[in-house]
Amino acid sequence: MLKKLWPAALLLLLLVLAACGGNDDQAGNDEGDQKSNVPQVLVFGRGGDSVSLDPAIVTDGESAKVTINLFETLVNFGEQDTTIQPGLAESWEVSDDGLTYTFKLREGVKFHDGTDFNAEAVVKNFERWKAGASEKFYYYHSMFKAEGEDIISEVIAEDDHTVVFKLSRPQAPFLKNLAMFPFGIASPAALEKYGESFGDNPVGTGPFKFVEWKRNDSITLEKFADYWQEGLPKLDKVIFRAIPDNSARLNALVAGDIDLADGINPSDAKSVESNGDLQLIERPSMNVGYLGLTVTRPPFDNKLVRQAVNHAIDKKAIVDAFFLGRAEVAVNPMPSSISGYNDEIQDYEYNPEKAKELLAQAGYDGTPIELWAMPVPRPYMPDGRKVAEAIQKNLQDVGIPSEIKTAEWATYLEMANNGEFDAFLLGWTGDNGDADNFLYTLLDKDTIGSNNYTYYSNEEVHKLLVQAQSEVDEEKRNELYKKAQELIKEDAPWVPLAHSTPLLAAKKGVTNYKPHPTGSEVLSKVEMK
């Protein structure tokens, strides 16, 4: 009986095994399908929260990191440089006299609220910035006004997809200025709907749209399904997480809590490189970190005291200790990669005895000062507190006692803007690769109350910088900037400290991330493997 059943039992066993094998294959396919359907989410760890998500009213890099993914400009920078590329405008023409720019706009572009992007939307944005107060729309008034005159005299919508800019004078960096993040075009309907709260409810045309903002914690963006660039963005969601401490941010990356970490300490570079699960990323350098000396506040209203501080600070020791070969000592207010840099200027030598002599000549009486340290790491200042402590020791050595103070990031920037600091650490990452964006933006008398936090004012410097804006001959323009740098060096409103090579780290699975020298990049091509 058993012998007769054996072939049948064997056949049944084979059928069962085959069925089981089929189920295993099906499970594998299901797993593959599930994997392909898993949302692509990038968690971006950064040093601080944004101030606002209205790009027109902010100057800080943490706001720009987010808004550049929500809003788009008429023209763009290159993927990793500041060459001018098409953006919301697919082409443009410039008149021979440099006073008329005609832009042909892309068709079929939608704002995140479903309304149409068109020439009238461009006009309404520029009218908003132009009519607004200079203390609110910092960038517009510093980039497109000079000596009280509007450089952009008129913006005209010729038809739905043609917009014309009329200038009152030629402006050499006009296109580079337009490509800067503050000039992202916002939905006119959303501006009207949200009014003063637009910065909490941003609506642009970018590859991602706004979802949620948890203050001092996270900002969530999601893929804009109707984005005009086919196949982009690759990511379904981006979450910007604020983790102020550099080491804590790196630990979060190692633990898998985030996928990308900005602001890696130079001292942690080797540990990242030795970790097989991580990749170290260098951002192209275009920045300056500095100690600002507010010239309207004693004792820094005396040029001799400011010069003394320049001699008192051992900049090389600071760069060696805190940047570990990832920066060069700064001499001028802008990096040497910018056209118009004056490489003939000799830096103030580190000379404590000379500093003491200048303080004596100035009649400085030893009154203590407040030394303000940045509360968040920035590309040009990996650890503001430690740098401040080193500077405090240098100042004490020449007879300037100081107390280190700090404040929450948005408050810190507001206080600096109001001229409330004696001495303070800050810096700048260039917006467009032009000398105007360093010297005029940071040190001209017309930008006091926006980005000129030292309240420095020199009429001769101002005339040189305004003349350089309109000079289209590159050689003549560079000579104007070089002369301005000589005067700024003599007046010493800053102690330029460092031009850094900022570091980031990411999981190995983060691909197509291309860091931009401006410090902010569009994440539309990034993928998670």
SENU-157031 format. One line per field, with one value per residue (C-alpha): residue in three letters; x, y, z; residue number from 1. Coordinates in Angstrom, 1 decimal. Example, Ala and Ser with C-alpha at 12.3 -4.5 7.8 and 13.67 -1.06 7.14 Angstrom:
2
resn = c(Ala,Ser)
x = c(12.3,13.7)
y = c(-4.5,-1.1)
z = c(7.8,7.1)
resi = c(1,2)
//
This chain:
529
resn = c(Met,Leu,Lys,Lys,Leu,Trp,Pro,Ala,Ala,Leu,Leu,Leu,Leu,Leu,Leu,Val,Leu,Ala,Ala,Cys,Gly,Gly,Asn,Asp,Asp,Gln,Ala,Gly,Asn,Asp,Glu,Gly,Asp,Gln,Lys,Ser,Asn,Val,Pro,Gln,Val,Leu,Val,Phe,Gly,Arg,Gly,Gly,Asp,Ser,Val,Ser,Leu,Asp,Pro,Ala,Ile,Val,Thr,Asp,Gly,Glu,Ser,Ala,Lys,Val,Thr,Ile,Asn,Leu,Phe,Glu,Thr,Leu,Val,Asn,Phe,Gly,Glu,Gln,Asp,Thr,Thr,Ile,Gln,Pro,Gly,Leu,Ala,Glu,Ser,Trp,Glu,Val,Ser,Asp,Asp,Gly,Leu,Thr,Tyr,Thr,Phe,Lys,Leu,Arg,Glu,Gly,Val,Lys,Phe,His,Asp,Gly,Thr,Asp,Phe,Asn,Ala,Glu,Ala,Val,Val,Lys,Asn,Phe,Glu,Arg,Trp,Lys,Ala,Gly,Ala,Ser,Glu,Lys,Phe,Tyr,Tyr,Tyr,His,Ser,Met,Phe,Lys,Ala,Glu,Gly,Glu,Asp,Ile,Ile,Ser,Glu,Val,Ile,Ala,Glu,Asp,Asp,His,Thr,Val,Val,Phe,Lys,Leu,Ser,Arg,Pro,Gln,Ala,Pro,Phe,Leu,Lys,Asn,Leu,Ala,Met,Phe,Pro,Phe,Gly,Ile,Ala,Ser,Pro,Ala,Ala,Leu,Glu,Lys,Tyr,Gly,Glu,Ser,Phe,Gly,Asp,Asn,Pro,Val,Gly,Thr,Gly,Pro,Phe,Lys,Phe,Val,Glu,Trp,Lys,Arg,Asn,Asp,Ser,Ile,Thr,Leu,Glu,Lys,Phe,Ala,Asp,Tyr,Trp,Gln,Glu,Gly,Leu,Pro,Lys,Leu,Asp,Lys,Val,Ile,Phe,Arg,Ala,Ile,Pro,Asp,Asn,Ser,Ala,Arg,Leu,Asn,Ala,Leu,Val,Ala,Gly,Asp,Ile,Asp,Leu,Ala,Asp,Gly,Ile,Asn,Pro,Ser,Asp,Ala,Lys,Ser,Val,Glu,Ser,Asn,Gly,Asp,Leu,Gln,Leu,Ile,Glu,Arg,Pro,Ser,Met,Asn,Val,Gly,Tyr,Leu,Gly,Leu,Thr,Val,Thr,Arg,Pro,Pro,Phe,Asp,Asn,Lys,Leu,Val,Arg,Gln,Ala,Val,Asn,His,Ala,Ile,Asp,Lys,Lys,Ala,Ile,Val,Asp,Ala,Phe,Phe,Leu,Gly,Arg,Ala,Glu,Val,Ala,Val,Asn,Pro,Met,Pro,Ser,Ser,Ile,Ser,Gly,Tyr,Asn,Asp,Glu,Ile,Gln,Asp,Tyr,Glu,Tyr,Asn,Pro,Glu,Lys,Ala,Lys,Glu,Leu,Leu,Ala,Gln,Ala,Gly,Tyr,Asp,Gly,Thr,Pro,Ile,Glu,Leu,Trp,Ala,Met,Pro,Val,Pro,Arg,Pro,Tyr,Met,Pro,Asp,Gly,Arg,Lys,Val,Ala,Glu,Ala,Ile,Gln,Lys,Asn,Leu,Gln,Asp,Val,Gly,Ile,Pro,Ser,Glu,Ile,Lys,Thr,Ala,Glu,Trp,Ala,Thr,Tyr,Leu,Glu,Met,Ala,Asn,Asn,Gly,Glu,Phe,Asp,Ala,Phe,Leu,Leu,Gly,Trp,Thr,Gly,Asp,Asn,Gly,Asp,Ala,Asp,Asn,Phe,Leu,Tyr,Thr,Leu,Leu,Asp,Lys,Asp,Thr,Ile,Gly,Ser,Asn,Asn,Tyr,Thr,Tyr,Tyr,Ser,Asn,Glu,Glu,Val,His,Lys,Leu,Leu,Val,Gln,Ala,Gln,Ser,Glu,Val,Asp,Glu,Glu,Lys,Arg,Asn,Glu,Leu,Tyr,Lys,Lys,Ala,Gln,Glu,Leu,Ile,Lys,Glu,Asp,Ala,Pro,Trp,Val,Pro,Leu,Ala,His,Ser,Thr,Pro,Leu,Leu,Ala,Ala,Lys,Lys,Gly,Val,Thr,Asn,Tyr,Lys,Pro,His,Pro,Thr,Gly,Ser,Glu,Val,Leu,Ser,Lys,Val,Glu,Met,Lys)
x = c(0.0,2.8,4.7,1.6,1.2,4.9,4.8,1.6,3.1,6.3,4.3,2.3,5.5,7.0,3.8,4.0,7.6,6.9,4.1,6.3,9.0,6.5,5.4,9.0,9.5,6.2,7.3,10.6,8.6,6.3,9.4,10.9,7.6,7.3,10.9,10.3,7.2,8.9,8.8,12.1,12.6,15.8,16.3,18.7,20.4,21.5,22.8,19.8,16.2,15.0,14.0,11.2,10.2,9.5,12.8,12.4,12.7,15.6,19.3,20.3,21.6,19.3,16.2,17.8,18.4,14.7,13.3,15.5,13.6,10.2,10.8,12.4,14.1,14.0,17.5,19.6,23.1,25.0,24.8,28.0,29.1,27.7,27.4,24.0,21.5,17.8,15.3,11.7,12.8,13.9,15.7,16.5,17.9,19.8,19.7,23.0,22.9,22.4,19.2,16.5,16.3,13.5,12.8,10.7,9.0,8.4,4.8,2.8,4.4,2.1,2.4,1.9,-1.6,-2.6,-2.5,-0.5,3.0,3.1,4.5,2.0,3.1,6.7,5.5,3.6,6.6,8.9,6.3,6.0,9.7,10.2,7.3,8.3,10.5,14.2,14.5,12.1,13.2,16.9,18.2,16.0,17.0,20.7,20.9,18.6,18.9,21.9,22.1,18.3,17.7,15.8,18.0,15.0,12.8,10.0,8.9,6.4,4.3,4.2,2.2,1.6,5.1,7.2,8.4,10.6,12.9,13.8,16.9,17.8,21.5,23.5,24.2,27.0,25.8,22.1,21.6,23.6,21.5,18.3,19.5,19.9,17.5,15.6,14.2,12.2,8.8,5.9,2.3,0.5,-2.7,-0.9,0.7,-2.8,-4.3,-1.7,-0.3,2.1,2.0,3.2,6.5,4.7,2.7,5.1,3.9,6.3,6.9,9.8,10.2,8.9,6.0,5.6,3.9,4.8,7.1,7.8,9.8,13.3,12.8,11.9,10.5,8.8,8.5,7.0,7.2,5.2,3.4,2.8,6.4,7.3,10.6,9.6,10.8,11.8,12.1,13.3,12.6,9.1,9.8,12.6,12.7,15.1,16.0,17.6,20.4,22.5,25.5,27.9,28.8,25.2,24.3,27.1,26.0,22.4,23.9,25.8,22.7,20.6,18.3,19.3,20.6,22.7,24.5,25.7,28.4,30.8,33.6,37.0,38.2,35.6,36.5,38.8,36.1,33.6,36.1,36.9,33.2,32.2,28.5,29.3,30.7,32.5,31.4,33.2,31.3,33.1,34.4,33.0,32.7,34.3,34.1,34.9,34.9,32.8,33.6,30.5,32.0,29.1,29.8,32.8,35.6,35.3,34.2,38.0,39.9,43.0,41.2,39.9,43.4,44.7,42.3,43.4,47.0,45.9,44.2,46.3,44.3,46.6,46.4,42.6,42.5,45.0,43.1,39.5,39.6,42.4,43.6,40.1,40.4,42.8,43.5,41.4,43.1,40.2,36.4,36.0,37.8,40.5,38.4,36.2,37.2,38.5,40.3,43.2,46.2,48.6,47.2,49.4,47.5,47.8,50.5,49.8,51.7,50.4,52.9,51.8,48.2,49.1,50.8,47.7,45.4,47.6,47.5,43.7,43.4,41.5,40.9,40.4,36.6,35.3,33.4,30.8,32.1,29.2,29.5,27.3,24.9,24.9,27.7,28.0,30.1,32.5,32.5,32.4,32.3,31.6,32.0,35.5,36.6,35.2,37.2,40.4,39.7,38.8,42.3,44.0,42.2,42.9,46.6,46.6,44.4,40.9,38.7,35.6,32.5,31.3,27.6,25.2,21.5,19.1,20.0,17.1,17.5,21.3,20.8,18.2,20.5,23.4,21.1,20.2,23.9,23.5,26.8,30.2,32.2,30.6,31.4,29.6,30.3,29.0,28.6,28.5,25.1,26.3,30.1,30.4,32.6,29.5,27.8,30.6,31.9,28.7,26.3,28.4,30.3,28.5,26.8,23.6,23.3,23.5,20.5,20.5,23.8,26.3,26.2,29.2,27.5,30.6,30.3,33.0,31.8,34.8,34.3,30.6,31.4,33.8,31.3,28.4,30.6,31.7,28.1,27.6,31.0,30.7,34.5,35.7,39.2,38.1,35.6,38.2,40.4,37.6,37.1,40.8,40.9,37.8,39.5,42.6,40.3,38.4,41.6,42.8,39.4,39.4,35.6,36.3,38.9,38.6,39.3,38.9,37.7,36.6,36.0,32.7,32.2,29.1,28.6,25.9,24.9,26.4,22.9,22.5,23.4,23.4,23.8,25.8,26.7,26.7,29.2,26.4,25.6,22.1,21.3,18.2,17.6,15.5,18.0,19.0,18.1,18.2,19.7)
y = c(0.0,2.4,1.5,2.4,5.8,6.9,8.4,10.3,11.5,12.6,14.4,16.2,17.2,18.6,20.6,22.0,23.0,24.6,26.5,27.6,28.7,30.6,32.4,33.3,34.8,36.7,38.0,39.2,41.0,42.6,43.7,45.3,47.0,48.3,49.5,51.4,53.0,54.2,58.0,59.7,61.8,63.9,65.1,68.1,68.9,72.5,74.9,77.1,77.9,80.2,83.8,84.0,82.1,85.3,85.6,89.3,90.3,88.1,88.2,85.0,81.8,79.5,81.2,81.1,77.4,76.8,79.6,78.8,75.5,77.2,80.2,80.8,83.9,85.2,84.0,81.4,80.7,77.7,74.5,75.1,78.6,82.1,82.1,83.3,80.7,80.9,80.6,81.7,83.7,81.4,84.3,88.0,90.9,94.0,97.3,98.8,101.5,98.9,100.6,98.2,94.5,92.5,89.0,86.2,84.2,80.5,79.5,77.0,77.7,77.5,78.8,76.3,77.7,76.9,80.4,81.3,82.7,85.5,89.0,90.7,88.5,89.8,93.4,93.0,91.5,94.3,96.9,95.4,95.5,99.0,100.5,98.8,100.2,99.8,98.3,95.5,94.8,95.0,93.4,95.3,98.7,97.8,96.2,98.4,101.8,104.2,107.7,107.7,106.9,103.9,102.0,100.1,103.0,100.8,97.2,96.7,93.7,93.9,90.8,87.7,86.3,89.4,91.7,94.8,96.5,100.1,101.3,104.8,104.0,101.0,98.4,96.0,93.2,93.6,90.0,88.6,90.6,89.3,85.7,86.2,84.3,87.4,88.1,84.8,85.5,85.0,84.4,87.7,86.0,84.6,87.9,89.5,86.6,86.4,89.9,90.3,86.6,85.6,84.6,81.8,80.8,81.0,80.3,80.2,78.3,76.1,72.3,72.0,73.5,74.4,72.0,72.8,74.9,73.9,76.8,76.1,72.4,71.7,72.9,70.4,70.8,68.4,67.7,70.2,67.8,70.5,71.7,72.9,70.9,67.5,64.6,67.0,67.1,63.5,63.8,63.5,65.4,67.6,68.2,70.9,70.1,72.7,71.2,74.1,72.1,70.8,67.7,66.9,67.3,64.9,62.4,62.6,61.8,58.8,57.6,57.8,60.5,62.8,62.2,65.4,67.6,71.1,72.8,69.9,70.9,70.7,68.6,66.0,65.7,62.6,60.7,61.3,60.2,57.0,56.1,53.8,54.8,58.5,61.0,64.3,67.1,70.4,73.5,75.8,78.8,82.3,83.8,85.9,85.6,88.8,90.7,93.8,97.0,99.2,102.6,104.6,103.1,104.0,103.0,102.0,105.4,106.0,104.7,104.2,101.8,99.9,99.7,98.6,95.7,94.6,94.4,92.7,89.6,86.6,85.6,82.8,81.1,81.3,79.8,77.1,76.2,76.3,75.8,73.1,73.9,74.4,78.2,81.0,84.1,87.0,90.3,92.1,92.0,89.7,86.5,86.5,84.5,87.6,89.9,93.2,91.8,93.9,91.5,94.4,95.3,94.3,93.0,94.4,92.3,90.5,92.9,93.4,96.1,98.1,97.7,99.0,102.1,102.9,102.5,104.9,107.4,107.0,107.8,104.5,104.2,100.5,100.6,97.0,96.1,93.6,90.9,89.2,85.6,83.9,81.4,79.1,77.7,79.2,78.2,81.1,80.5,76.8,77.7,81.3,80.8,79.4,82.0,84.7,83.2,83.4,87.0,87.8,86.6,88.6,91.8,91.2,90.9,94.5,95.9,95.7,93.7,92.2,90.2,87.5,87.7,86.0,85.8,83.6,83.8,86.0,88.3,88.4,89.5,92.1,93.6,93.7,95.4,98.0,98.8,97.5,95.6,96.9,94.2,91.1,88.0,87.6,86.8,86.7,84.1,85.8,85.9,86.4,86.3,90.0,92.5,94.8,92.1,92.2,95.8,97.8,95.4,95.1,98.4,101.2,104.0,103.3,99.8,100.9,99.3,96.4,94.5,97.2,96.2,98.2,101.4,102.3,105.4,106.9,109.3,108.5,104.8,105.4,107.3,104.6,101.8,103.6,104.5,100.8,99.7,101.6,100.9,98.3,98.2,95.4,96.7,100.1,98.6,96.5,99.5,101.3,98.3,98.0,101.7,101.2,98.3,100.5,103.0,100.4,98.8,102.2,102.9,99.3,98.8,95.1,92.6,90.2,86.7,83.9,82.6,79.1,75.9,74.8,71.1,69.0,65.3,62.9,59.3,57.4,57.0,60.7,61.3,64.3,66.8,69.7,72.3,75.9,78.6,80.9,78.5,77.6,75.1,73.8,70.1,69.1,66.7,65.0,61.3,58.7,55.4)
z = c(0.0,0.9,-2.3,-4.3,-2.6,-2.8,-6.3,-5.4,-2.1,-3.9,-6.5,-3.8,-2.0,-5.2,-5.8,-2.3,-2.7,-6.1,-4.6,-1.7,-4.1,-6.1,-3.0,-2.1,-5.6,-5.2,-1.8,-3.4,-6.1,-3.5,-1.5,-4.6,-5.5,-1.9,-2.0,-5.2,-3.7,-0.6,-0.5,-1.2,1.9,2.7,6.2,6.1,9.4,9.7,12.4,13.0,12.1,9.4,10.2,7.6,4.5,2.5,0.7,0.0,3.7,4.9,4.6,6.5,5.0,7.0,5.4,1.9,2.2,2.3,0.2,-2.8,-3.0,-2.8,-5.1,-8.5,-10.0,-13.6,-14.2,-12.3,-11.3,-12.7,-10.8,-8.9,-10.0,-10.5,-14.3,-15.5,-16.8,-17.8,-15.0,-15.1,-18.1,-20.9,-22.8,-22.6,-24.6,-23.5,-25.3,-26.5,-23.8,-21.1,-19.9,-21.2,-20.5,-22.2,-20.8,-22.5,-19.8,-19.7,-20.5,-18.5,-15.2,-12.1,-8.6,-5.8,-5.2,-8.8,-10.2,-13.3,-13.4,-16.0,-16.6,-14.4,-11.5,-12.1,-12.1,-8.9,-7.1,-8.1,-7.3,-3.8,-3.2,-4.6,-2.6,0.7,3.4,3.0,6.5,5.4,1.9,2.6,-0.6,-3.1,-1.6,-1.4,-4.8,-6.9,-5.3,-5.1,-3.6,-3.2,-6.9,-8.2,-10.5,-11.8,-13.0,-14.4,-14.9,-17.8,-18.7,-22.6,-22.8,-20.7,-21.3,-22.0,-19.2,-19.8,-17.2,-17.7,-15.8,-14.8,-15.2,-16.4,-13.6,-14.4,-12.0,-12.9,-14.1,-11.2,-8.8,-10.3,-9.8,-6.0,-3.8,-2.4,-5.8,-6.0,-7.6,-5.2,-6.0,-6.1,-5.0,-1.9,-1.1,-1.1,0.9,3.6,3.8,6.7,7.4,3.9,5.5,7.3,4.3,1.3,-2.2,-5.2,-8.4,-7.1,-7.2,-3.6,-1.8,1.9,4.3,7.9,10.1,13.7,15.1,16.1,15.1,11.5,8.2,5.9,2.1,-0.3,-4.0,-6.2,-8.6,-11.2,-11.4,-14.9,-15.2,-16.2,-14.0,-11.2,-8.3,-7.5,-3.8,-2.5,0.7,2.3,6.0,7.3,10.9,13.2,15.3,16.6,17.9,15.2,17.1,17.9,14.2,13.2,15.8,14.4,11.0,12.3,14.1,11.0,12.3,9.4,5.9,5.3,7.8,7.1,9.2,9.9,12.2,10.4,13.3,12.5,8.8,9.3,11.3,8.5,5.8,7.8,8.1,5.3,5.6,5.1,2.5,3.2,0.9,0.4,-0.5,-3.0,-1.0,-1.5,2.0,4.7,8.5,10.4,13.7,13.3,15.2,15.4,14.5,16.2,19.6,21.9,21.9,18.2,17.1,17.2,14.1,16.2,18.5,15.5,14.0,17.4,17.5,14.0,15.3,18.6,17.0,16.0,13.0,11.8,15.3,15.1,11.6,12.5,15.7,14.5,10.7,10.6,7.1,5.7,5.5,4.6,6.6,5.4,4.5,2.6,3.1,0.1,-1.1,-3.7,-6.1,-6.7,-9.6,-8.3,-5.2,-4.2,-3.7,-3.1,0.3,3.2,6.2,9.7,11.3,14.6,16.9,20.5,21.3,18.2,19.4,22.9,21.3,19.2,22.2,24.1,21.3,21.1,24.9,25.5,29.2,29.6,29.7,29.1,25.9,25.0,22.6,20.9,19.7,17.1,18.6,15.6,13.4,10.0,7.0,7.7,11.5,12.6,16.3,17.2,20.9,20.7,18.2,20.6,23.5,21.5,20.5,24.1,25.2,22.5,23.5,27.2,26.3,25.0,27.8,26.3,28.8,27.3,28.2,25.8,25.1,22.7,21.8,19.8,16.1,14.8,17.8,17.2,13.6,14.7,17.3,14.8,12.3,14.9,15.8,19.3,19.5,20.5,18.8,17.1,15.1,11.8,8.2,4.7,2.0,-1.4,-3.2,-6.7,-7.1,-7.7,-5.7,-5.3,-3.3,-0.7,-0.6,-1.3,0.4,3.6,3.9,2.0,3.9,2.0,3.4,7.1,8.7,6.4,6.0,7.0,10.7,11.7,10.6,8.7,6.5,4.2,1.4,-0.8,-0.5,-1.3,-4.5,-5.7,-5.1,-6.8,-9.8,-10.0,-10.2,-13.4,-15.0,-17.7,-18.5,-16.2,-15.9,-14.9,-12.5,-10.8,-10.2,-8.4,-6.1,-5.4,-4.3,-2.1,-0.4,0.4,2.1,4.0,5.3,6.6,8.3,9.8,10.6,10.5,11.4,8.5,9.9,7.4,4.0,4.7,2.7,4.4,5.0,4.9,5.4,4.1,4.0,1.1,-0.3,-0.9,-4.6,-7.0,-4.2,-5.6,-3.0,-4.3,-3.4,-2.3,0.5,-0.8,-3.5,-5.2,-4.1,-7.1,-8.6,-5.3,-4.9,-2.1,-3.1)
resi = c(1,2,3,4,5,6,7,8,9,10,11,12,13,14,15,16,17,18,19,20,21,22,23,24,25,26,27,28,29,30,31,32,33,34,35,36,37,38,39,40,41,42,43,44,45,46,47,48,49,50,51,52,53,54,55,56,57,58,59,60,61,62,63,64,65,66,67,68,69,70,71,72,73,74,75,76,77,78,79,80,81,82,83,84,85,86,87,88,89,90,91,92,93,94,95,96,97,98,99,100,101,102,103,104,105,106,107,108,109,110,111,112,113,114,115,116,117,118,119,120,121,122,123,124,125,126,127,128,129,130,131,132,133,134,135,136,137,138,139,140,141,142,143,144,145,146,147,148,149,150,151,152,153,154,155,156,157,158,159,160,161,162,163,164,165,166,167,168,169,170,171,172,173,174,175,176,177,178,179,180,181,182,183,184,185,186,187,188,189,190,191,192,193,194,195,196,197,198,199,200,201,202,203,204,205,206,207,208,209,210,211,212,213,214,215,216,217,218,219,220,221,222,223,224,225,226,227,228,229,230,231,232,233,234,235,236,237,238,239,240,241,242,243,244,245,246,247,248,249,250,251,252,253,254,255,256,257,258,259,260,261,262,263,264,265,266,267,268,269,270,271,272,273,274,275,276,277,278,279,280,281,282,283,284,285,286,287,288,289,290,291,292,293,294,295,296,297,298,299,300,301,302,303,304,305,306,307,308,309,310,311,312,313,314,315,316,317,318,319,320,321,322,323,324,325,326,327,328,329,330,331,332,333,334,335,336,337,338,339,340,341,342,343,344,345,346,347,348,349,350,351,352,353,354,355,356,357,358,359,360,361,362,363,364,365,366,367,368,369,370,371,372,373,374,375,376,377,378,379,380,381,382,383,384,385,386,387,388,389,390,391,392,393,394,395,396,397,398,399,400,401,402,403,404,405,406,407,408,409,410,411,412,413,414,415,416,417,418,419,420,421,422,423,424,425,426,427,428,429,430,431,432,433,434,435,436,437,438,439,440,441,442,443,444,445,446,447,448,449,450,451,452,453,454,455,456,457,458,459,460,461,462,463,464,465,466,467,468,469,470,471,472,473,474,475,476,477,478,479,480,481,482,483,484,485,486,487,488,489,490,491,492,493,494,495,496,497,498,499,500,501,502,503,504,505,506,507,508,509,510,511,512,513,514,515,516,517,518,519,520,521,522,523,524,525,526,527,528,529)
//
